[in-house]
Amino acid sequence: MLWHLLGGMHNDGPMLALVLVGLATAQRGSRAALVAGTALVALGALVKAPAAAGLVVLAVAAARSAPGRAHRWAAVAAVAGVSVAVALAVSAVDAGGGSWLGAVSAPGQLFSWMAPSNWAAALAGLLGADPAAALGAALAAGTVLAAVLVAGVLVAQARGRTGATAALGLVLGAVVVLGPVLHPWYLLWALTPLACVPLPPRARTVLTGVVAVFAVLLPPLAGDFSGRPALLVAAYAGALLVVAVVVAVLARTRARAGAATGSC
């Protein structure tokens, strides 16, 4: 969060804030809360398009909590209606009359070496094949696999095996990893919701470790480090110092807890 979303000044921060606060608000049990929460999630989707996954998760959660089939369809219709109303309202206020559509689609036009779909193109080029054809096939396969995983998560949520917050993290994780663009801070789309739900200790440790490693592969490039390598070195040194202090404090706390347990 500090390294990329704040240091890099990425708009993923407000997107995640709007989606998570909206999801929490919408599940408070009243119609007004559902409308307000849906509006917040819709605003998050206008910041970045993948946040629209929150609307789908919210619709499933609203339908599942509604009594009777008619009320379920009414809840889904309410989520859809509020989302459309928010998009139209923002377009009306926007001087460009909907120019936000280009902004939310801009990230998908970038090349990302971290995206697995791009590895196929690179491997095809090394083997002498057509990289463009390999990239197209890899993107298609990634899209299909992501759709299958998302459908599975939503079915599990509808049957009560997965909560809304966990479903949001899993859906965004599938979209991020199998999408055409993957930056280190995109992993926070999945980690932030999953950090709000109980996970097995091993799964939480693995997930946090993977994100921590990938987070420092790239510096927060929203700040211009060109011509100032000393500043970049200082940023990495400061980040490593913070990590070292946190690890030392956690190790000391665990040792004290173990000693106290042994003495009892």
SVG drawing of the C-alpha trace seen along z (x, -y; Angstrom):
<svg xmlns="http://www.w3.org/2000/svg" viewBox="-42 -20 65 45">
<polyline fill="none" stroke="black" stroke-width="0.4" points="0.0,0.0 2.7,-2.5 5.2,-1.5 2.9,-1.6 -0.6,-2.9 0.6,-5.9 4.2,-6.2 3.2,-5.5 0.0,-7.6 -2.1,-5.0 -5.8,-5.3 -6.2,-1.7 -6.3,-3.1 -9.6,-5.0 -11.0,-2.2 -10.3,0.4 -11.6,-2.0 -14.9,-2.6 -15.5,1.0 -14.7,2.3 -16.7,-0.4 -19.5,0.1 -19.6,3.8 -19.6,3.4 -22.3,0.8 -24.6,2.7 -24.6,5.7 -26.0,3.8 -29.5,5.2 -31.6,2.3 -32.7,1.1 -31.1,-2.3 -27.8,-0.6 -28.0,1.6 -28.6,-1.5 -25.8,-3.5 -23.4,-0.6 -24.1,0.2 -23.5,-3.5 -20.1,-3.4 -19.1,-0.2 -20.3,-1.6 -18.1,-4.7 -15.2,-2.4 -15.9,-0.7 -15.8,-4.1 -12.3,-4.6 -11.1,-1.2 -13.3,1.2 -12.3,4.5 -14.0,3.1 -17.2,3.9 -16.6,7.4 -17.8,6.0 -21.2,5.2 -21.6,8.9 -20.5,10.1 -22.9,7.6 -25.8,8.7 -25.2,12.3 -25.0,11.4 -28.2,9.3 -30.1,12.1 -29.0,14.7 -30.2,12.6 -33.6,11.8 -36.6,13.9 -38.3,15.5 -37.5,15.6 -39.4,12.4 -37.4,10.5 -34.1,12.0 -34.8,10.7 -35.8,7.3 -32.5,7.1 -30.5,7.9 -32.5,5.3 -31.9,2.7 -28.1,3.3 -28.2,3.0 -30.4,0.0 -28.4,-1.9 -25.2,-1.1 -26.6,-2.4 -27.9,-5.5 -24.5,-6.3 -22.8,-5.8 -25.3,-8.1 -25.0,-10.7 -21.2,-10.7 -21.4,-11.0 -23.8,-14.0 -21.5,-15.8 -18.4,-15.0 -17.7,-17.7 -16.7,-15.1 -20.0,-13.4 -18.6,-9.9 -14.9,-10.4 -14.3,-8.3 -14.9,-5.3 -11.5,-5.8 -9.8,-6.3 -11.0,-3.0 -9.9,-1.1 -6.5,-2.7 -4.6,-0.2 -5.5,2.7 -3.6,1.1 -0.3,1.3 2.3,4.1 3.1,6.0 6.0,8.4 4.6,9.9 1.4,11.1 1.5,14.9 -0.4,14.3 2.6,12.4 5.1,15.1 3.6,17.3 4.4,14.6 8.0,14.3 8.5,18.0 7.0,18.3 9.4,15.6 12.4,17.5 11.3,20.7 10.9,19.0 7.0,18.9 4.8,16.0 4.7,14.0 1.5,12.1 -0.4,15.4 0.9,16.9 -0.2,13.8 -3.6,13.9 -4.1,17.5 -2.7,17.0 -5.1,14.0 -8.0,16.0 -7.1,19.0 -6.6,16.7 -10.0,15.1 -11.8,18.4 -10.0,19.8 -10.7,16.6 -14.4,16.8 -14.6,20.4 -12.9,19.5 -15.1,16.5 -18.3,18.6 -17.1,21.2 -16.6,18.6 -20.0,17.0 -21.7,20.3 -20.0,21.1 -21.0,17.7 -24.6,18.2 -24.7,21.6 -23.3,20.0 -19.9,21.7 -18.0,18.4 -18.7,15.0 -19.1,11.9 -15.7,10.4 -13.8,13.6 -15.6,14.0 -14.6,10.5 -10.9,11.2 -11.0,14.5 -12.7,13.0 -10.3,10.1 -7.4,12.5 -8.5,14.5 -9.0,11.4 -5.6,10.0 -3.5,13.1 -5.1,14.2 -5.6,10.8 -3.4,9.1 -1.8,6.6 -0.3,7.4 1.6,4.8 2.8,5.5 0.2,3.2 -2.6,5.0 -2.1,7.9 -3.5,5.7 -6.9,5.9 -7.1,9.5 -5.0,9.2 -7.0,6.4 -10.4,8.1 -8.8,11.4 -7.0,9.7 -10.5,9.0 -11.6,12.6 -10.2,15.5 -7.7,17.6 -5.7,20.6 -2.3,19.4 -0.4,21.2 -2.5,19.7 -2.2,16.2 1.6,16.6 2.0,17.7 -0.3,15.1 1.5,12.3 4.9,13.5 4.1,13.7 2.7,10.2 5.6,8.8 8.2,10.2 6.3,9.0 5.7,5.6 9.4,4.6 10.2,5.9 9.4,2.4 9.8,-1.0 6.9,-3.4 7.5,-5.0 4.9,-7.7 7.7,-9.7 10.3,-10.5 13.5,-8.7 15.3,-9.3 18.7,-10.9 18.3,-10.4 19.4,-6.8 20.4,-7.8 16.7,-8.5 15.7,-5.1 18.4,-3.4 17.2,-5.3 13.6,-4.2 14.6,-0.6 16.8,-0.9 13.9,-2.5 11.5,0.2 13.9,3.0 14.5,1.3 10.7,1.1 10.4,4.8 13.3,5.8 11.9,3.9 8.4,5.5 10.0,9.0 12.1,8.4 9.1,7.2 6.9,10.1 9.7,12.6 10.2,11.1 6.5,11.1 6.2,14.7 9.1,15.6 7.6,13.9 4.3,15.6 6.0,19.0 7.9,18.3 4.7,17.3 2.9,20.4 5.8,22.6 5.9,21.0 2.2,21.8"/>
</svg>
